[in-house]
Amino acid sequence: MRLSIALAAVLLAVLVALSGHLLLQSCGLRLPVLGVISACETDAARQRRADLAAALDQTRDLEAEIAALERELALTLCKADPPPPPPPPP
């Protein structure tokens, strides 16, 4: 009885280790529902991340510039020219 329990525990440990080995890829974890969770980052991925960060910075700068221009436009007072006088009667 004790031998069968010990054998079942060893078999369970081997199965868990085997399933872990099958799930783990070289730098990540491939899950059926979630897809790939990667821990390694390639050079192309790092370059894309840097490009994205630069684009986000540029977007924030442009948004700040637009907000400043909108504030400046809101503070300007426009004075309408009076309409021209009516033409003289004939």
Helices and strands as residue ranges (DSSP letters): H 2-23, E 28-31, E 35-38, H 43-75
